[in-house]
Amino acid sequence: MQQQLAANLEQRSLQTSRIDLRYLRYVIAAAEGHSFRRAGAHLNVHPSAISRRVRELESRLGAALFVRTPNGVEVTREGRVFLDRAQPAWEALHAAAGSIAHEACRELRIGVSSAISPCLLFRLLGRLDSHRPAIQQMLFDGPIEDHLTSLRNHQLDVAIVARPSAPTFCLVTPVWIENLFVIVPSHHPLASCPTIPLEELSSLHLLISQDEPVDAIESIIRAGAEGATIAPSIERYGLGRLALMTQIALGRHLGLCGAAATAISIPGIKFCRIAQLPGSLVFKAISLASNNKPCLRRFLQIARELGSATPVRQE
């Protein structure tokens, strides 16, 4: 008999539309409390709403799930068959949703690089930490191209980069704006100038270390010098930032950099902000548009708020 009831209910379910998950929750709560009133108190739903939804479900199933009595409700034989199948499914669904939500809120994988200004990265991550302390921020340091590959392979959630353009598969959120600087030896004639117009650099040979966002810096300088009779000579320096700064301190070279480099203190060098540029160094948070992790959405929201505020320019 039990097997026949189950078969009948299964056949009936094929003839009904999809069941609202709230109905399952109401039936389970009413069965556990033997009362629509107690179920309503537990779920913070009016008892009449629960009773109405249960009747709708019974109508769809073609079977009474409860016997109504003056003292409450009792589960019918058909109701027990329904609950034996529905309750484990509801509990499994609830557990799965909780597990996924917990995991999504717990881990955010962020790609960074030495080109990023430490104070501005601290500002962004600190704001995220204050709003969502449960998010576990996992930072991965590396070149921009490696980050793009990791994004495409779903090994990163977001990367903060400065480059003239982003791949078409990426969602781009501007985060902050930085000035560009020329690095000179402290005894150089330009060292006494906190700000230098771009045109005064036109006859100079400038090196950019591999730690800088080279493509973005070159693009800005070349755009600013477009149409000029003499443009700065720019060379990519194959070593890191510290090696280049040491060479500059010894008077052997001049360099270009973003704001991140100005956080380094090395005797014998000066940082002079470049003025009259056609644009600034824009750092962007890039991610996959298909990534719907809640913690990523919150991160991007904070990034947009930071980007829409007064642009942060390092002097």
PASEBA-1860 file (N, C-alpha, C; in nm, 3 decimals):
! residues 315
1> MQQQLAAN> 0.084/-0.121/0.000/0.000/0.000/0.000/0.088/0.127/0.000 ~ 0.189/0.123/0.085/0.281/0.237/0.094/0.347/0.263/-0.041 ~ 0.386/0.157/-0.109/0.451/0.171/-0.239/0.355/0.229/-0.342 ~ 0.227/0.186/-0.335/0.128/0.236/-0.429/0.103/0.385/-0.408 ~ 0.097/0.428/-0.279/0.076/0.570/-0.249/0.191/0.654/-0.305 ~ 0.312/0.602/-0.288/0.428/0.675/-0.339/0.421/0.687/-0.490 ~ 0.381/0.579/-0.557/0.371/0.582/-0.703/0.264/0.680/-0.749 ~ 0.151/0.683/-0.677/0.043/0.775/-0.713/0.086/0.920/-0.698
9> LEQRSLQT> 0.156/0.947/-0.586/0.202/1.084/-0.563/0.303/1.125/-0.669 ~ 0.391/1.035/-0.707/0.491/1.067/-0.808/0.425/1.096/-0.943 ~ 0.324/1.015/-0.978/0.252/1.037/-1.103/0.178/1.169/-1.101 ~ 0.120/1.201/-0.984/0.045/1.326/-0.972/0.138/1.447/-0.986 ~ 0.260/1.432/-0.934/0.354/1.545/-0.937/0.392/1.581/-1.080 ~ 0.388/1.485/-1.171/0.419/1.513/-1.310/0.314/1.601/-1.376 ~ 0.194/1.604/-1.317/0.085/1.680/-1.375/0.073/1.819/-1.314 ~ 0.159/1.850/-1.220/0.152/1.980/-1.152/0.267/2.068/-1.195
17> SRIDLRYL> 0.252/2.196/-1.170/0.362/2.288/-1.196/0.465/2.274/-1.084 ~ 0.576/2.343/-1.100/0.681/2.332/-0.999/0.631/2.384/-0.864 ~ 0.675/2.318/-0.757/0.631/2.353/-0.622/0.723/2.460/-0.564 ~ 0.665/2.566/-0.513/0.741/2.670/-0.444/0.810/2.609/-0.323 ~ 0.939/2.638/-0.307/1.014/2.580/-0.196/0.959/2.624/-0.060 ~ 0.891/2.737/-0.058/0.831/2.781/0.069/0.726/2.681/0.116 ~ 0.654/2.618/0.021/0.553/2.521/0.059/0.615/2.406/0.137 ~ 0.731/2.360/0.091/0.798/2.251/0.162/0.835/2.293/0.304
25> RYVIAAAE> 0.885/2.414/0.316/0.923/2.461/0.449/0.802/2.471/0.540 ~ 0.688/2.515/0.487/0.567/2.528/0.568/0.517/2.390/0.613 ~ 0.519/2.293/0.520/0.471/2.159/0.554/0.560/2.096/0.660 ~ 0.690/2.110/0.644/0.784/2.051/0.741/0.766/2.115/0.878 ~ 0.753/2.248/0.883/0.737/2.316/1.011/0.605/2.279/1.078 ~ 0.496/2.267/0.998/0.366/2.229/1.054/0.370/2.086/1.107 ~ 0.437/1.997/1.036/0.446/1.858/1.081/0.527/1.847/1.209 ~ 0.635/1.925/1.219/0.718/1.919/1.339/0.648/1.981/1.459
33> GHSFRRAG> 0.570/2.087/1.436/0.502/2.153/1.548/0.360/2.107/1.571 ~ 0.307/2.018/1.480/0.167/1.970/1.489/0.069/2.085/1.496 ~ 0.105/2.197/1.432/0.018/2.314/1.440/0.062/2.418/1.338 ~ -0.037/2.478/1.269/-0.005/2.590/1.181/0.036/2.713/1.262 ~ -0.022/2.725/1.380/0.011/2.840/1.465/0.156/2.833/1.510 ~ 0.199/2.717/1.558/0.337/2.704/1.601/0.434/2.715/1.483 ~ 0.393/2.663/1.367/0.477/2.676/1.248/0.493/2.823/1.210 ~ 0.382/2.900/1.220/0.389/3.042/1.189/0.479/3.118/1.282
41> AHLNVHPS> 0.472/3.083/1.412/0.558/3.150/1.510/0.705/3.119/1.483 ~ 0.732/2.996/1.444/0.870/2.955/1.418/0.927/3.023/1.293 ~ 0.843/3.038/1.191/0.888/3.094/1.064/0.860/3.243/1.052 ~ 0.794/3.301/1.152/0.756/3.442/1.148/0.664/3.470/1.029 ~ 0.568/3.377/1.009/0.469/3.388/0.901/0.331/3.371/0.966 ~ 0.233/3.447/0.917/0.100/3.436/0.975/0.045/3.295/0.954 ~ -0.016/3.234/1.059/-0.069/3.097/1.047/-0.167/3.079/0.931 ~ -0.248/3.181/0.904/-0.345/3.168/0.794/-0.274/3.156/0.660
49> AISRRVRE> -0.158/3.222/0.645/-0.082/3.211/0.520/-0.027/3.070/0.504 ~ 0.020/3.013/0.614/0.071/2.875/0.607/-0.042/2.779/0.572 ~ -0.157/2.794/0.638/-0.271/2.707/0.611/-0.314/2.717/0.465 ~ -0.313/2.840/0.412/-0.356/2.861/0.273/-0.258/2.797/0.175 ~ -0.129/2.813/0.201/-0.029/2.754/0.112/-0.032/2.601/0.119 ~ -0.054/2.546/0.236/-0.060/2.400/0.249/-0.180/2.346/0.172 ~ -0.294/2.416/0.179/-0.412/2.372/0.103/-0.385/2.378/-0.048 ~ -0.314/2.482/-0.092/-0.279/2.491/-0.234/-0.192/2.372/-0.275
57> LESRLGAA> -0.097/2.338/-0.190/-0.010/2.225/-0.220/-0.089/2.095/-0.222 ~ -0.179/2.079/-0.126/-0.262/1.958/-0.123/-0.347/1.948/-0.250 ~ -0.396/2.062/-0.297/-0.477/2.062/-0.418/-0.394/2.021/-0.539 ~ -0.271/2.067/-0.544/-0.183/2.030/-0.655/-0.147/1.882/-0.651 ~ -0.126/1.831/-0.530/-0.086/1.692/-0.517/-0.205/1.596/-0.529 ~ -0.325/1.649/-0.504/-0.443/1.564/-0.505/-0.452/1.473/-0.385 ~ -0.394/1.516/-0.272/-0.396/1.435/-0.150/-0.387/1.528/-0.030 ~ -0.454/1.490/0.079/-0.448/1.567/0.203/-0.321/1.529/0.278
65> LFVRTPNG> -0.244/1.629/0.314/-0.121/1.604/0.390/-0.144/1.609/0.541 ~ -0.250/1.678/0.583/-0.279/1.693/0.726/-0.428/1.670/0.752 ~ -0.457/1.624/0.873/-0.593/1.624/0.927/-0.601/1.741/1.023 ~ -0.695/1.834/0.997/-0.712/1.950/1.085/-0.797/1.909/1.204 ~ -0.753/1.944/1.324/-0.828/1.917/1.446/-0.833/2.046/1.527 ~ -0.922/2.053/1.627/-0.927/2.173/1.712/-0.794/2.199/1.784 ~ -0.714/2.094/1.803/-0.587/2.111/1.876/-0.466/2.131/1.786 ~ -0.489/2.127/1.656/-0.376/2.143/1.566/-0.393/2.061/1.441
73> VEVTREGR> -0.284/2.000/1.394/-0.287/1.918/1.273/-0.209/1.788/1.298 ~ -0.251/1.684/1.227/-0.181/1.556/1.231/-0.149/1.515/1.087 ~ -0.032/1.459/1.068/0.011/1.419/0.935/-0.066/1.295/0.891 ~ -0.117/1.299/0.769/-0.188/1.183/0.714/-0.086/1.082/0.660 ~ -0.140/0.966/0.616/-0.052/0.867/0.557/0.014/0.922/0.431 ~ -0.064/0.992/0.348/-0.008/1.053/0.229/0.094/1.162/0.265 ~ 0.063/1.236/0.373/0.155/1.339/0.418/0.288/1.282/0.463 ~ 0.283/1.163/0.528/0.407/1.099/0.573/0.492/1.054/0.454
81> VFLDRAQP> 0.424/1.000/0.351/0.498/0.961/0.230/0.565/1.083/0.168 ~ 0.490/1.194/0.161/0.544/1.317/0.105/0.664/1.367/0.186 ~ 0.649/1.370/0.320/0.755/1.420/0.406/0.879/1.332/0.401 ~ 0.859/1.201/0.391/0.973/1.109/0.387/1.064/1.139/0.267 ~ 1.003/1.194/0.161/1.082/1.228/0.044/1.124/1.375/0.043 ~ 1.033/1.460/0.084/1.058/1.604/0.073/1.154/1.656/0.179 ~ 1.145/1.605/0.302/1.226/1.661/0.410/1.376/1.639/0.387 ~ 1.421/1.517/0.351/1.565/1.502/0.323/1.612/1.591/0.208
89> AWEALHAA> 1.527/1.607/0.106/1.564/1.693/-0.006/1.577/1.838/0.038 ~ 1.483/1.882/0.122/1.490/2.020/0.172/1.615/2.042/0.257 ~ 1.645/1.947/0.344/1.762/1.959/0.430/1.891/1.958/0.349 ~ 1.896/1.874/0.245/2.015/1.869/0.160/2.033/1.999/0.083 ~ 1.921/2.054/0.033/1.926/2.180/-0.040/1.971/2.293/0.051 ~ 1.915/2.295/0.172/1.950/2.399/0.268/2.099/2.391/0.305 ~ 2.149/2.268/0.326/2.290/2.249/0.361/2.381/2.290/0.246 ~ 2.341/2.254/0.123/2.423/2.289/0.006/2.430/2.440/-0.013
97> AGSIAHEA> 2.316/2.507/0.003/2.314/2.652/-0.012/2.400/2.718/0.094 ~ 2.391/2.668/0.218/2.471/2.725/0.326/2.619/2.705/0.304 ~ 2.656/2.586/0.255/2.796/2.557/0.232/2.854/2.644/0.121 ~ 2.779/2.659/0.013/2.826/2.739/-0.100/2.836/2.887/-0.059 ~ 2.736/2.934/0.012/2.737/3.075/0.055/2.855/3.102/0.147 ~ 2.882/3.007/0.236/2.994/3.024/0.328/3.126/3.028/0.253 ~ 3.142/2.938/0.157/3.266/2.932/0.080/3.283/3.058/-0.003 ~ 3.174/3.104/-0.064/3.181/3.223/-0.149/3.217/3.347/-0.069
105> CRELRIGV> 3.170/3.355/0.054/3.197/3.472/0.137/3.333/3.463/0.205 ~ 3.395/3.349/0.200/3.516/3.328/0.279/3.643/3.358/0.201 ~ 3.644/3.340/0.071/3.768/3.345/-0.004/3.758/3.435/-0.127 ~ 3.849/3.531/-0.136/3.859/3.618/-0.254/4.006/3.619/-0.297 ~ 4.031/3.568/-0.418/4.167/3.556/-0.469/4.200/3.678/-0.556 ~ 4.299/3.758/-0.511/4.328/3.887/-0.572/4.470/3.886/-0.628 ~ 4.484/3.918/-0.755/4.614/3.930/-0.817/4.667/4.072/-0.804 ~ 4.791/4.086/-0.755/4.853/4.217/-0.738/4.993/4.212/-0.799
113> SSAISPCL> 5.059/4.327/-0.804/5.196/4.332/-0.855/5.271/4.444/-0.786 ~ 5.402/4.447/-0.811/5.486/4.550/-0.749/5.455/4.689/-0.804 ~ 5.380/4.696/-0.914/5.346/4.826/-0.972/5.242/4.901/-0.891 ~ 5.174/4.834/-0.799/5.065/4.894/-0.724/5.118/4.972/-0.606 ~ 5.066/5.092/-0.586/5.103/5.173/-0.471/5.058/5.105/-0.342 ~ 5.150/5.078/-0.248/5.111/5.007/-0.125/5.003/5.078/-0.044 ~ 5.009/5.211/-0.036/4.912/5.283/0.046/4.772/5.275/-0.014 ~ 4.765/5.275/-0.147/4.634/5.268/-0.211/4.578/5.126/-0.206
121> LFRLLGRL> 4.665/5.026/-0.217/4.620/4.888/-0.201/4.570/4.866/-0.059 ~ 4.641/4.923/0.038/4.599/4.914/0.178/4.462/4.979/0.196 ~ 4.442/5.090/0.130/4.314/5.162/0.141/4.198/5.077/0.087 ~ 4.221/5.015/-0.029/4.116/4.933/-0.090/4.086/4.808/-0.007 ~ 4.191/4.734/0.029/4.171/4.610/0.104/4.123/4.639/0.246 ~ 4.168/4.750/0.303/4.122/4.787/0.437/3.975/4.819/0.440 ~ 3.927/4.886/0.334/3.784/4.916/0.327/3.702/4.789/0.311 ~ 3.752/4.696/0.231/3.684/4.567/0.216/3.681/4.493/0.349
129> DSHRPAIQ> 3.791/4.495/0.420/3.800/4.424/0.548/3.705/4.483/0.650 ~ 3.688/4.615/0.650/3.598/4.677/0.746/3.452/4.650/0.715 ~ 3.419/4.633/0.586/3.281/4.605/0.547/3.249/4.456/0.552 ~ 3.346/4.372/0.518/3.324/4.227/0.513/3.441/4.154/0.579 ~ 3.448/4.159/0.712/3.563/4.096/0.781/3.569/3.945/0.762 ~ 3.457/3.882/0.725/3.457/3.736/0.708/3.528/3.692/0.580 ~ 3.549/3.784/0.485/3.612/3.748/0.359/3.762/3.724/0.381 ~ 3.809/3.610/0.336/3.950/3.578/0.343/4.018/3.628/0.217
137> QMLFDGPI> 4.100/3.732/0.231/4.168/3.791/0.116/4.297/3.714/0.089 ~ 4.307/3.656/-0.029/4.426/3.581/-0.068/4.496/3.655/-0.181 ~ 4.616/3.709/-0.153/4.689/3.790/-0.250/4.790/3.704/-0.326 ~ 4.795/3.726/-0.457/4.889/3.655/-0.543/4.970/3.759/-0.620 ~ 5.100/3.759/-0.600/5.188/3.856/-0.665/5.242/3.797/-0.795 ~ 5.245/3.877/-0.900/5.297/3.826/-1.026/5.278/3.925/-1.139 ~ 5.332/3.894/-1.257/5.317/3.981/-1.374/5.171/3.987/-1.422 ~ 5.139/4.094/-1.492/5.002/4.114/-1.539/4.957/4.000/-1.628
145> EDHLTSLR> 5.042/3.956/-1.721/5.002/3.852/-1.815/4.970/3.721/-1.742 ~ 5.045/3.692/-1.635/5.016/3.572/-1.556/4.880/3.584/-1.489 ~ 4.849/3.705/-1.441/4.718/3.726/-1.377/4.604/3.707/-1.478 ~ 4.622/3.755/-1.599/4.518/3.739/-1.701/4.494/3.591/-1.732 ~ 4.602/3.516/-1.738/4.588/3.372/-1.761/4.515/3.305/-1.645 ~ 4.549/3.345/-1.523/4.483/3.288/-1.405/4.336/3.325/-1.399 ~ 4.303/3.446/-1.441/4.162/3.486/-1.447/4.085/3.398/-1.546 ~ 4.143/3.381/-1.662/4.077/3.302/-1.766/4.057/3.157/-1.721
153> NHQLDVAI> 4.150/3.107/-1.640/4.143/2.968/-1.592/4.072/2.956/-1.458 ~ 4.010/3.066/-1.412/3.933/3.068/-1.287/4.020/3.038/-1.164 ~ 4.148/3.075/-1.173/4.238/3.059/-1.059/4.250/3.187/-0.978 ~ 4.203/3.297/-1.033/4.192/3.425/-0.963/4.050/3.477/-0.978 ~ 4.006/3.554/-0.879/3.875/3.620/-0.889/3.887/3.759/-0.949 ~ 3.996/3.828/-0.918/4.013/3.965/-0.964/4.162/3.997/-0.963 ~ 4.203/4.087/-1.053/4.341/4.135/-1.055/4.339/4.286/-1.067 ~ 4.435/4.350/-1.002/4.447/4.495/-1.008/4.565/4.527/-1.099
161> VARPSAPT> 4.540/4.592/-1.210/4.643/4.614/-1.310/4.634/4.756/-1.364 ~ 4.744/4.798/-1.425/4.746/4.924/-1.501/4.798/4.890/-1.639 ~ 4.711/4.896/-1.736/4.751/4.871/-1.875/4.657/4.948/-1.965 ~ 4.702/4.986/-2.085/4.619/5.070/-2.172/4.483/5.010/-2.203 ~ 4.477/4.878/-2.217/4.350/4.814/-2.248/4.343/4.679/-2.179 ~ 4.221/4.628/-2.162/4.200/4.498/-2.100/4.140/4.403/-2.202 ~ 4.162/4.273/-2.185/4.104/4.176/-2.279/3.952/4.186/-2.281 ~ 3.894/4.150/-2.393/3.748/4.162/-2.410/3.671/4.071/-2.316
169> FCLVTPVW> 3.734/3.964/-2.267/3.661/3.873/-2.179/3.655/3.925/-2.035 ~ 3.714/4.041/-2.009/3.722/4.092/-1.872/3.620/4.204/-1.846 ~ 3.573/4.208/-1.723/3.495/4.320/-1.672/3.593/4.416/-1.607 ~ 3.588/4.545/-1.643/3.688/4.642/-1.598/3.623/4.744/-1.505 ~ 3.684/4.762/-1.387/3.636/4.861/-1.289/3.752/4.952/-1.251 ~ 3.753/5.081/-1.293/3.860/5.173/-1.252/3.864/5.186/-1.100 ~ 3.984/5.186/-1.045/3.999/5.189/-0.899/4.063/5.319/-0.852 ~ 4.178/5.353/-0.908/4.240/5.480/-0.868/4.330/5.531/-0.980
177> IENLFVIV> 4.371/5.657/-0.964/4.454/5.726/-1.063/4.583/5.771/-0.996 ~ 4.694/5.755/-1.066/4.823/5.797/-1.012/4.895/5.887/-1.112 ~ 4.983/5.971/-1.060/5.070/6.050/-1.143/5.192/5.969/-1.185 ~ 5.264/6.020/-1.284/5.391/5.963/-1.323/5.505/6.050/-1.272 ~ 5.620/5.987/-1.250/5.735/6.057/-1.195/5.859/6.027/-1.277 ~ 5.950/6.124/-1.281/6.083/6.100/-1.335/6.177/6.086/-1.215 ~ 6.266/5.987/-1.222/6.361/5.962/-1.113/6.497/6.017/-1.157 ~ 6.553/6.106/-1.074/6.681/6.168/-1.109/6.778/6.157/-0.992
185> PSHHPLAS> 6.909/6.163/-1.019/7.005/6.168/-0.908/6.987/6.298/-0.830 ~ 7.016/6.293/-0.703/6.992/6.411/-0.619/7.077/6.531/-0.660 ~ 7.187/6.507/-0.734/7.270/6.619/-0.778/7.233/6.668/-0.918 ~ 7.130/6.609/-0.978/7.088/6.648/-1.114/7.019/6.785/-1.109 ~ 7.032/6.866/-1.214/6.967/6.999/-1.215/6.816/6.993/-1.194 ~ 6.751/6.884/-1.236/6.607/6.874/-1.221/6.564/6.833/-1.080 ~ 6.658/6.793/-0.997/6.624/6.740/-0.864/6.559/6.845/-0.775 ~ 6.582/6.971/-0.802/6.524/7.077/-0.719/6.382/7.112/-0.761
193> CPTIPLEE> 6.333/7.049/-0.867/6.199/7.079/-0.919/6.101/6.970/-0.876 ~ 6.006/6.998/-0.787/5.909/6.895/-0.747/5.817/6.853/-0.862 ~ 5.797/6.947/-0.958/5.713/6.918/-1.074/5.785/6.960/-1.200 ~ 5.783/6.872/-1.301/5.853/6.900/-1.426/5.756/6.884/-1.542 ~ 5.741/6.989/-1.626/5.656/6.973/-1.746/5.716/6.867/-1.839 ~ 5.632/6.796/-1.908/5.678/6.690/-1.998/5.774/6.742/-2.102 ~ 5.752/6.862/-2.150/5.836/6.916/-2.258/5.982/6.930/-2.215 ~ 6.008/6.945/-2.086/6.145/6.958/-2.037/6.218/6.824/-2.035
201> LSSLHLLI> 6.143/6.715/-2.058/6.205/6.582/-2.063/6.232/6.539/-2.206 ~ 6.204/6.626/-2.302/6.204/6.586/-2.442/6.340/6.537/-2.492 ~ 6.447/6.587/-2.437/6.580/6.548/-2.486/6.647/6.442/-2.398 ~ 6.573/6.386/-2.303/6.633/6.294/-2.207/6.612/6.148/-2.248 ~ 6.702/6.063/-2.202/6.690/5.919/-2.220/6.642/5.860/-2.087 ~ 6.523/5.800/-2.086/6.458/5.756/-1.962/6.439/5.604/-1.963 ~ 6.471/5.541/-1.851/6.457/5.397/-1.838/6.335/5.363/-1.752 ~ 6.271/5.252/-1.784/6.157/5.202/-1.705/6.191/5.060/-1.660
209> SQDEPVDA> 6.184/5.035/-1.531/6.216/4.901/-1.481/6.101/4.805/-1.509 ~ 6.132/4.676/-1.504/6.031/4.575/-1.532/5.926/4.564/-1.422 ~ 5.949/4.631/-1.309/5.849/4.630/-1.201/5.738/4.731/-1.224 ~ 5.755/4.819/-1.320/5.654/4.922/-1.349/5.552/4.870/-1.451 ~ 5.434/4.933/-1.458/5.340/4.902/-1.568/5.390/4.967/-1.696 ~ 5.485/4.900/-1.759/5.564/4.960/-1.867/5.476/5.006/-1.984 ~ 5.387/4.920/-2.030/5.305/4.955/-2.146/5.222/5.081/-2.119 ~ 5.163/5.089/-2.000/5.079/5.204/-1.968/5.161/5.333/-1.960
217> IESIIRAG> 5.278/5.325/-1.898/5.362/5.445/-1.886/5.410/5.491/-2.023 ~ 5.457/5.397/-2.104/5.502/5.433/-2.239/5.389/5.498/-2.320 ~ 5.269/5.443/-2.309/5.156/5.496/-2.384/5.127/5.641/-2.346 ~ 5.131/5.671/-2.216/5.102/5.807/-2.170/5.209/5.905/-2.217 ~ 5.335/5.867/-2.200/5.445/5.956/-2.239/5.445/5.981/-2.389 ~ 5.426/5.877/-2.469/5.428/5.892/-2.614/5.309/5.976/-2.662 ~ 5.194/5.958/-2.596/5.077/6.040/-2.633/5.103/6.187/-2.602 ~ 5.169/6.214/-2.490/5.199/6.352/-2.453/5.301/6.417/-2.544
225> AEGATIAP> 5.391/6.335/-2.597/5.497/6.389/-2.683/5.458/6.389/-2.830 ~ 5.339/6.342/-2.863/5.298/6.334/-3.003/5.294/6.474/-3.066 ~ 5.357/6.485/-3.178/5.361/6.613/-3.248/5.478/6.701/-3.209 ~ 5.549/6.664/-3.102/5.665/6.743/-3.059/5.783/6.718/-3.152 ~ 5.868/6.819/-3.166/5.985/6.805/-3.252/6.081/6.701/-3.195 ~ 6.098/6.705/-3.064/6.187/6.611/-2.995/6.106/6.542/-2.886 ~ 6.111/6.409/-2.880/6.038/6.333/-2.779/6.137/6.261/-2.688 ~ 6.099/6.235/-2.565/6.188/6.161/-2.477/6.220/6.023/-2.534
233> SIERYGLG> 6.342/5.980/-2.512/6.382/5.845/-2.551/6.353/5.751/-2.433 ~ 6.270/5.650/-2.457/6.229/5.559/-2.350/6.285/5.420/-2.377 ~ 6.346/5.363/-2.274/6.405/5.229/-2.287/6.355/5.141/-2.172 ~ 6.322/5.019/-2.205/6.280/4.923/-2.102/6.405/4.863/-2.038 ~ 6.411/4.879/-1.907/6.526/4.828/-1.830/6.493/4.686/-1.784 ~ 6.579/4.591/-1.817/6.547/4.450/-1.794/6.559/4.402/-1.652 ~ 6.587/4.490/-1.558/6.599/4.450/-1.418/6.490/4.518/-1.334 ~ 6.490/4.489/-1.207/6.387/4.540/-1.118/6.409/4.683/-1.075
241> RLALMTQI> 6.315/4.729/-0.994/6.310/4.869/-0.953/6.433/4.908/-0.869 ~ 6.473/4.825/-0.777/6.585/4.859/-0.689/6.716/4.869/-0.767 ~ 6.733/4.778/-0.863/6.855/4.782/-0.944/6.862/4.911/-1.025 ~ 6.750/4.952/-1.083/6.748/5.076/-1.161/6.772/5.196/-1.071 ~ 6.709/5.201/-0.955/6.727/5.316/-0.866/6.872/5.328/-0.819 ~ 6.936/5.215/-0.799/7.077/5.218/-0.759/7.162/5.280/-0.870 ~ 7.135/5.241/-0.995/7.206/5.299/-1.108/7.180/5.449/-1.119 ~ 7.056/5.490/-1.092/7.023/5.633/-1.098/7.095/5.709/-0.988
249> ALGRHLGL> 7.099/5.651/-0.867/7.167/5.717/-0.755/7.315/5.738/-0.785 ~ 7.374/5.649/-0.864/7.515/5.661/-0.902/7.535/5.756/-1.018 ~ 7.424/5.815/-1.069/7.434/5.914/-1.174/7.445/5.857/-1.313 ~ 7.413/5.728/-1.331/7.432/5.664/-1.461/7.308/5.670/-1.551 ~ 7.190/5.688/-1.494/7.067/5.686/-1.572/6.965/5.781/-1.511 ~ 6.857/5.804/-1.586/6.734/5.866/-1.537/6.622/5.765/-1.559 ~ 6.514/5.776/-1.481/6.409/5.676/-1.492/6.269/5.733/-1.489 ~ 6.173/5.648/-1.525/6.031/5.679/-1.515/5.966/5.578/-1.420
257> CGAAATAI> 5.864/5.623/-1.347/5.797/5.531/-1.256/5.657/5.581/-1.221 ~ 5.580/5.492/-1.159/5.451/5.528/-1.102/5.467/5.558/-0.954 ~ 5.355/5.577/-0.887/5.358/5.619/-0.746/5.414/5.512/-0.654 ~ 5.402/5.383/-0.692/5.450/5.277/-0.604/5.598/5.291/-0.574 ~ 5.675/5.335/-0.672/5.820/5.347/-0.655/5.856/5.456/-0.555 ~ 5.770/5.557/-0.541/5.803/5.669/-0.451/5.796/5.628/-0.305 ~ 5.745/5.509/-0.276/5.742/5.461/-0.136/5.878/5.407/-0.094 ~ 5.969/5.390/-0.190/6.102/5.335/-0.161/6.198/5.450/-0.131
265> SIPGIKFC> 6.272/5.437/-0.023/6.367/5.541/0.017/6.509/5.494/-0.013 ~ 6.573/5.557/-0.110/6.711/5.525/-0.146/6.790/5.655/-0.148 ~ 6.900/5.662/-0.075/6.981/5.784/-0.077/7.031/5.815/-0.218 ~ 7.030/5.943/-0.251/7.090/5.984/-0.377/6.993/5.997/-0.493 ~ 6.859/5.981/-0.470/6.763/5.997/-0.580/6.651/6.090/-0.537 ~ 6.587/6.148/-0.638/6.472/6.234/-0.618/6.362/6.194/-0.717 ~ 6.237/6.209/-0.670/6.121/6.182/-0.756/6.056/6.315/-0.791 ~ 6.041/6.342/-0.918/5.979/6.467/-0.963/5.853/6.433/-1.043
273> RIAQLPGS> 5.741/6.489/-1.001/5.615/6.459/-1.071/5.615/6.523/-1.209 ~ 5.566/6.447/-1.308/5.561/6.498/-1.445/5.427/6.567/-1.467 ~ 5.433/6.691/-1.512/5.311/6.770/-1.535/5.281/6.775/-1.685 ~ 5.160/6.825/-1.715/5.114/6.848/-1.853/5.108/6.718/-1.933 ~ 5.066/6.610/-1.868/5.046/6.483/-1.938/4.903/6.474/-1.990 ~ 4.881/6.403/-2.100/4.745/6.392/-2.154/4.657/6.296/-2.073 ~ 4.715/6.225/-1.982/4.638/6.130/-1.901/4.718/6.088/-1.780 ~ 4.658/6.005/-1.699/4.723/5.956/-1.578/4.729/5.804/-1.581
281> LVFKAISL> 4.802/5.749/-1.488/4.814/5.604/-1.476/4.690/5.553/-1.404 ~ 4.607/5.479/-1.476/4.480/5.432/-1.421/4.493/5.284/-1.384 ~ 4.471/5.255/-1.256/4.469/5.115/-1.211/4.324/5.066/-1.213 ~ 4.308/4.942/-1.260/4.175/4.886/-1.279/4.167/4.750/-1.213 ~ 4.048/4.721/-1.161/4.019/4.586/-1.113/3.953/4.512/-1.229 ~ 4.014/4.402/-1.273/3.956/4.327/-1.384/3.916/4.188/-1.335 ~ 3.804/4.141/-1.384/3.750/4.012/-1.342/3.668/3.955/-1.457 ~ 3.627/3.831/-1.442/3.540/3.769/-1.542/3.396/3.812/-1.516
289> ASNNKPCL> 3.328/3.853/-1.621/3.187/3.892/-1.606/3.102/3.776/-1.558 ~ 3.146/3.654/-1.582/3.069/3.535/-1.543/3.091/3.495/-1.397 ~ 3.184/3.561/-1.329/3.211/3.529/-1.188/3.109/3.600/-1.100 ~ 3.019/3.523/-1.038/2.910/3.581/-0.958/2.930/3.564/-0.808 ~ 3.054/3.545/-0.764/3.077/3.529/-0.621/3.034/3.656/-0.547 ~ 2.954/3.644/-0.441/2.910/3.763/-0.367/3.026/3.847/-0.314 ~ 3.133/3.782/-0.269/3.244/3.860/-0.216/3.313/3.940/-0.326 ~ 3.314/3.889/-0.449/3.371/3.964/-0.561/3.282/4.084/-0.594
297> RRFLQIAR> 3.151/4.063/-0.593/3.060/4.175/-0.621/3.079/4.287/-0.518 ~ 3.099/4.248/-0.392/3.121/4.349/-0.288/3.254/4.421/-0.309 ~ 3.356/4.345/-0.346/3.487/4.404/-0.374/3.478/4.506/-0.487 ~ 3.409/4.470/-0.594/3.396/4.561/-0.708/3.313/4.683/-0.674 ~ 3.214/4.665/-0.587/3.135/4.779/-0.543/3.223/4.879/-0.468 ~ 3.307/4.828/-0.379/3.398/4.915/-0.304/3.500/4.979/-0.398 ~ 3.547/4.902/-0.497/3.642/4.956/-0.595/3.579/5.070/-0.674 ~ 3.451/5.052/-0.713/3.382/5.160/-0.787/3.367/5.283/-0.700
305> ELGSATPV> 3.334/5.264/-0.572/3.321/5.378/-0.482/3.454/5.451/-0.468 ~ 3.563/5.375/-0.459/3.695/5.436/-0.448/3.731/5.509/-0.576 ~ 3.696/5.448/-0.691/3.728/5.508/-0.819/3.647/5.632/-0.851 ~ 3.523/5.639/-0.796/3.437/5.754/-0.824/3.462/5.870/-0.729 ~ 3.541/5.844/-0.624/3.576/5.952/-0.531/3.679/6.043/-0.598 ~ 3.722/6.146/-0.527/3.824/6.235/-0.581/3.947/6.154/-0.618 ~ 3.994/6.162/-0.742/4.108/6.080/-0.785/4.225/6.095/-0.690 ~ 4.286/5.983/-0.657/4.401/5.983/-0.566/4.526/6.002/-0.649
313> RQE> 4.591/6.112/-0.627/4.713/6.143/-0.705/4.828/6.163/-0.606 ~ 4.933/6.086/-0.628/5.050/6.097/-0.541/5.135/6.217/-0.582 ~ 5.165/6.298/-0.486/5.249/6.417/-0.515/5.396/6.386/-0.484
END
